Amino acid sequence: MRCIDCGAGMRLVAVVEEPTMKVRGFEHHTFECSACRATERRLVFNRARRSPTGRIVRIDCDENEGTYRAKDCKSGQVVLLNRDRERLWQLCNWLRWRVSEVH
């Protein structure tokens, strides 16, 4: 996705589940421009939102190591690491884990 203001690439910075919809899977995705820092928010339907494993993870940043980590919300254990936040989010969705929030 490209920024409307400057044309640079946008990156996903936050995902929040939409609780008012009757069908599960709707989310608000917030994107930020890598150049001018403009933000855009979109309502998206995410089929992978249902987790057959029941695992719900939260993605946060470990600034000491410069990596992003997916933590299991129930146990608090780190279950996946990656240096790229967007790639980690994609991997979690591919594994059909529900991502509760992206930081």
N, CA, C and O of each residue as an XYZ file, in Angstrom:
412
protein
N       0.847     -1.167      0.000
C       0.000      0.000      0.000
C       0.895      1.233      0.000
O       1.941      1.247      0.648
N       0.489      2.249     -0.716
C       1.251      3.485     -0.853
C       0.544      4.643     -0.153
O      -0.685      4.689     -0.083
N       1.335      5.566      0.359
C       0.825      6.769      1.017
C       0.189      7.681     -0.026
O       0.763      7.907     -1.092
N      -0.979      8.197      0.278
C      -1.668      9.108     -0.635
C      -0.934     10.445     -0.701
O      -0.902     11.081     -1.754
N      -0.338     10.879      0.426
C       0.324     12.180      0.479
C       1.641     12.217     -0.289
O       1.884     13.145     -1.061
N       2.503     11.200     -0.080
C       3.846     11.269     -0.659
C       4.210     10.095     -1.567
O       5.215     10.163     -2.273
N       3.420      9.022     -1.567
C       3.674      7.881     -2.440
C       4.624      6.833     -1.884
O       4.895      5.835     -2.551
N       5.133      7.040     -0.677
C       6.034      6.059     -0.049
C       5.229      4.869      0.470
O       4.001      4.925      0.540
N       5.923      3.801      0.830
C       5.265      2.605      1.343
C       4.684      2.812      2.729
O       5.260      3.512      3.561
N       3.541      2.199      2.965
C       2.896      2.252      4.276
C       3.154      0.931      4.988
O       3.245     -0.114      4.344
N       3.274      0.969      6.320
C       3.464     -0.260      7.089
C       2.368     -0.368      8.146
O       1.873      0.631      8.668
N       2.014     -1.595      8.437
C       0.978     -1.871      9.420
C       1.548     -1.635     10.810
O       2.579     -2.207     11.163
N       0.879     -0.788     11.611
C       1.374     -0.481     12.947
C       0.420     -0.905     14.060
O       0.834     -1.012     15.215
N      -0.857     -1.151     13.731
C      -1.802     -1.555     14.780
C      -2.968     -2.330     14.174
O      -3.433     -2.034     13.074
N      -3.422     -3.325     14.920
C      -4.598     -4.105     14.540
C      -5.497     -4.190     15.763
O      -5.071     -4.642     16.826
N      -6.748     -3.751     15.608
C      -7.703     -3.772     16.710
C      -8.979     -4.443     16.209
O      -9.522     -4.066     15.170
N      -9.448     -5.434     16.950
C     -10.670     -6.139     16.573
C     -11.869     -5.212     16.699
O     -11.955     -4.425     17.641
N     -12.791     -5.305     15.750
C     -14.017     -4.506     15.753
C     -15.105     -5.287     16.484
O     -15.626     -6.261     15.940
N     -15.460     -4.880     17.712
C     -16.401     -5.664     18.521
C     -17.868     -5.463     18.168
O     -18.705     -6.251     18.606
N     -18.214     -4.432     17.390
C     -19.624     -4.134     17.147
C     -20.224     -4.904     15.976
O     -21.442     -4.889     15.795
N     -19.394     -5.579     15.176
C     -19.900     -6.327     14.026
C     -20.474     -7.664     14.495
O     -19.988     -8.244     15.466
N     -21.510     -8.153     13.804
C     -22.120     -9.423     14.169
C     -21.263    -10.611     13.760
O     -21.378    -11.688     14.344
N     -20.408    -10.427     12.767
C     -19.550    -11.501     12.271
C     -18.129    -11.274     12.779
O     -17.588    -10.177     12.642
N     -17.517    -12.316     13.370
C     -16.132    -12.204     13.829
C     -15.194    -12.083     12.644
O     -15.464    -12.630     11.575
N     -14.097    -11.370     12.830
C     -13.086    -11.277     11.794
C     -12.865     -9.861     11.285
O     -11.885     -9.610     10.584
N     -13.761     -8.924     11.623
C     -13.544     -7.542     11.198
C     -12.556     -6.868     12.141
O     -12.644     -7.013     13.361
N     -11.606     -6.124     11.553
C     -10.554     -5.469     12.317
C     -10.312     -4.072     11.753
O     -10.554     -3.810     10.575
N      -9.835     -3.194     12.610
C      -9.357     -1.883     12.167
C      -7.840     -1.987     12.040
O      -7.148     -2.258     13.021
N      -7.324     -1.772     10.829
C      -5.880     -1.785     10.579
C      -5.405     -0.347     10.452
O      -5.963      0.426      9.674
N      -4.383      0.013     11.210
C      -3.794      1.344     11.130
C      -2.452      1.221     10.441
O      -1.598      0.437     10.854
N      -2.268      2.008      9.378
C      -1.037      2.014      8.603
C      -0.335      3.355      8.802
O      -0.984      4.389      8.968
N       1.009      3.326      8.785
C       1.790      4.544      8.914
C       2.774      4.631      7.754
O       3.399      3.637      7.386
N       2.907      5.821      7.182
C       3.839      6.041      6.077
C       5.266      6.007      6.611
O       5.568      6.604      7.644
N       6.129      5.310      5.906
C       7.526      5.201      6.341
C       8.296      6.490      6.118
O       9.359      6.671      6.712
N       7.794      7.395      5.278
C       8.505      8.644      4.991
C       7.920      9.838      5.756
O       8.632     10.488      6.522
N       6.632     10.130      5.552
C       6.052     11.347      6.137
C       5.263     11.099      7.425
O       4.770     12.050      8.032
N       5.137      9.840      7.849
C       4.456      9.438      9.091
C       2.955      9.699      9.088
O       2.333      9.709     10.150
N       2.357      9.913      7.905
C       0.899     10.044      7.820
C       0.279      8.692      8.174
O       0.872      7.648      7.901
N      -0.909      8.705      8.777
C      -1.562      7.453      9.152
C      -2.881      7.306      8.409
O      -3.517      8.288      8.025
N      -3.271      6.056      8.219
C      -4.536      5.731      7.576
C      -5.118      4.523      8.297
O      -4.394      3.589      8.643
N      -6.426      4.546      8.521
C      -7.095      3.446      9.217
C      -8.140      2.848      8.291
O      -8.916      3.569      7.663
N      -8.154      1.514      8.211
C      -9.095      0.813      7.330
C      -9.784     -0.317      8.079
O      -9.187     -0.963      8.941
N     -11.045     -0.545      7.742
C     -11.787     -1.688      8.266
C     -11.543     -2.852      7.316
O     -11.794     -2.744      6.116
N     -11.052     -3.969      7.857
C     -10.637     -5.117      7.054
C     -11.295     -6.371      7.613
O     -11.442     -6.518      8.826
N     -11.692     -7.280      6.712
C     -12.176     -8.583      7.158
C     -11.027     -9.572      7.054
O     -10.444     -9.734      5.982
N     -10.697    -10.233      8.155
C      -9.574    -11.152      8.226
C     -10.112    -12.557      8.490
O     -10.528    -12.873      9.605
N     -10.099    -13.403      7.447
C     -10.593    -14.781      7.596
C      -9.759    -15.590      8.587
O     -10.285    -16.487      9.245
N      -8.485    -15.289      8.700
C      -7.591    -16.048      9.568
C      -7.767    -15.680     11.036
O      -7.024    -16.172     11.885
N      -8.730    -14.830     11.345
C      -8.925    -14.364     12.718
C      -9.307    -15.491     13.667
O      -8.978    -15.443     14.852
N      -9.994    -16.494     13.160
C     -10.359    -17.621     14.019
C      -9.178    -18.548     14.162
O      -8.596    -18.961     13.159
N      -8.817    -18.877     15.353
C      -7.653    -19.707     15.604
C      -8.066    -21.125     15.959
O      -8.651    -21.341     17.021
N      -7.775    -22.114     15.087
C      -8.142    -23.486     15.407
C      -7.341    -24.036     16.580
O      -7.792    -24.959     17.259
N      -6.161    -23.480     16.825
C      -5.343    -23.942     17.939
C      -5.747    -23.275     19.246
O      -5.372    -23.731     20.326
N      -6.508    -22.199     19.146
C      -6.890    -21.471     20.345
C      -5.808    -20.533     20.840
O      -5.992    -19.872     21.862
N      -4.668    -20.457     20.133
C      -3.561    -19.596     20.574
C      -3.840    -18.159     20.169
O      -4.119    -17.858     19.008
N      -3.755    -17.288     21.151
C      -3.869    -15.853     20.922
C      -2.550    -15.244     21.339
O      -2.075    -15.464     22.453
N      -1.954    -14.471     20.430
C      -0.646    -13.883     20.705
C      -0.725    -12.367     20.649
O      -1.628    -11.794     20.040
N       0.235    -11.739     21.294
C       0.398    -10.284     21.260
C       1.803     -9.998     20.775
O       2.760    -10.602     21.259
N       1.941     -9.089     19.828
C       3.243     -8.766     19.271
C       3.756     -7.487     19.922
O       3.066     -6.468     19.956
N       4.980     -7.563     20.437
C       5.609     -6.365     20.980
C       7.084     -6.343     20.597
O       7.601     -7.292     20.008
N       7.745     -5.255     20.937
C       9.132     -5.042     20.536
C      10.054     -5.233     21.736
O       9.790     -4.727     22.826
N      11.141     -5.974     21.515
C      12.202     -6.092     22.504
C      13.320     -5.155     22.045
O      14.147     -5.523     21.210
N      13.335     -3.944     22.599
C      14.263     -2.920     22.126
C      15.714     -3.253     22.439
O      16.611     -2.764     21.752
N      15.971     -4.071     23.456
C      17.349     -4.459     23.776
C      17.949     -5.322     22.679
O      19.128     -5.181     22.353
N      17.146     -6.218     22.103
C      17.632     -7.116     21.066
C      17.302     -6.619     19.660
O      17.851     -7.133     18.686
N      16.422     -5.637     19.535
C      16.022     -5.135     18.231
C      15.153     -6.108     17.461
O      15.180     -6.131     16.230
N      14.375     -6.918     18.184
C      13.500     -7.890     17.544
C      12.063     -7.690     18.009
O      11.797     -7.058     19.031
N      11.156     -8.245     17.232
C       9.753     -8.281     17.614
C       9.431     -9.704     18.039
O       9.962    -10.664     17.481
N       8.562     -9.832     19.025
C       8.247    -11.163     19.543
C       6.744    -11.328     19.683
O       6.018    -10.396     20.029
N       6.304    -12.539     19.403
C       4.902    -12.903     19.592
C       4.822    -13.663     20.907
O       5.449    -14.710     21.067
N       4.045    -13.130     21.852
C       3.880    -13.747     23.165
C       2.493    -14.350     23.277
O       1.501    -13.723     22.905
N       2.428    -15.559     23.786
C       1.155    -16.206     24.046
C       0.449    -15.430     25.155
O       1.024    -15.213     26.221
N      -0.793    -15.012     24.911
C      -1.515    -14.193     25.891
C      -1.858    -14.948     27.169
O      -1.952    -14.339     28.235
N      -2.046    -16.258     27.084
C      -2.392    -17.032     28.279
C      -1.175    -17.315     29.150
O      -1.205    -17.097     30.361
N      -0.101    -17.803     28.527
C       1.066    -18.223     29.306
C       2.118    -17.134     29.458
O       2.927    -17.181     30.385
N       2.118    -16.150     28.554
C       3.134    -15.106     28.587
C       4.457    -15.515     27.955
O       5.413    -14.739     27.955
N       4.516    -16.729     27.418
C       5.755    -17.216     26.804
C       5.922    -16.649     25.402
O       4.952    -16.475     24.665
N       7.183    -16.360     25.045
C       7.499    -15.924     23.695
C       7.477    -17.162     22.798
O       8.201    -18.126     23.048
N       6.642    -17.134     21.749
C       6.481    -18.303     20.890
C       7.088    -18.108     19.499
O       7.267    -19.079     18.764
N       7.408    -16.861     19.129
C       7.982    -16.591     17.815
C       8.712    -15.260     17.851
O       8.253    -14.308     18.482
N       9.872    -15.195     17.160
C      10.670    -13.966     17.074
C      10.955    -13.643     15.621
O      11.065    -14.539     14.784
N      11.076    -12.335     15.320
C      11.490    -11.907     13.995
C      11.953    -10.460     14.089
O      11.471     -9.709     14.937
N      12.876    -10.066     13.234
C      13.357     -8.669     13.224
C      12.371     -7.725     12.525
O      12.421     -6.514     12.741
N      11.483     -8.265     11.694
C      10.526     -7.469     10.929
C       9.123     -7.673     11.507
O       8.612     -8.793     11.523
N       8.510     -6.598     11.976
C       7.195     -6.670     12.613
C       6.123     -7.176     11.657
O       5.303     -8.014     12.030
N       6.126     -6.669     10.421
C       5.110     -7.093      9.461
C       5.245     -8.573      9.119
O       4.245     -9.278      8.985
N       6.490     -9.045      8.976
C       6.718    -10.461      8.662
C       6.253    -11.345      9.814
O       5.671    -12.404      9.582
N       6.503    -10.921     11.056
C       6.058    -11.681     12.221
C       4.536    -11.769     12.251
O       3.983    -12.827     12.547
N       3.856    -10.664     11.947
C       2.402    -10.656     11.907
C       1.894    -11.622     10.836
O       0.933    -12.356     11.066
N       2.540    -11.621      9.662
C       2.156    -12.536      8.586
C       2.363    -13.993      8.998
O       1.521    -14.845      8.712
N       3.484    -14.281      9.670
C       3.749    -15.648     10.121
C       2.696    -16.116     11.127
O       2.240    -17.258     11.067
N       2.318    -15.244     12.040
C       1.283    -15.601     13.021
C      -0.035    -15.912     12.330
O      -0.717    -16.873     12.689
N      -0.397    -15.102     11.337
C      -1.629    -15.367     10.589
C      -1.520    -16.659      9.805
O      -2.490    -17.413      9.724
N      -0.356    -16.933      9.226
C      -0.158    -18.164      8.467
C      -0.314    -19.386      9.375
O      -0.851    -20.411      8.955
N       0.158    -19.272     10.624
C       0.005    -20.346     11.602
C      -1.413    -20.391     12.174
O      -1.739    -21.264     12.979
N      -2.244    -19.450     11.755
C      -3.627    -19.317     12.194
C      -3.734    -19.013     13.678
O      -4.653    -19.467     14.360
N      -2.761    -18.226     14.169
C      -2.827    -17.716     15.519
C      -3.549    -16.381     15.463
O      -3.377    -15.616     14.514
N      -4.339    -16.108     16.457
C      -5.041    -14.833     16.512
C      -4.115    -13.802     17.133
O      -3.601    -14.003     18.234
N      -3.903    -12.699     16.428
C      -3.061    -11.608     16.924
C      -3.991    -10.581     17.569
O      -4.817     -9.969     16.892
N      -3.848    -10.396     18.895
C      -4.776     -9.525     19.600
C      -4.426     -8.062     19.428
O      -5.323     -7.218     19.408
N      -3.140     -7.734     19.301
C      -2.726     -6.350     19.186
C      -1.314     -6.322     18.658
O      -0.508     -7.193     18.986
N      -1.000     -5.318     17.833
C       0.353     -5.158     17.312
C       0.921     -3.868     17.846
O       0.280     -2.819     17.784
N       2.139     -3.951     18.377
C       2.814     -2.739     18.919
C       4.030     -2.433     18.119
O       4.731     -1.464     18.409
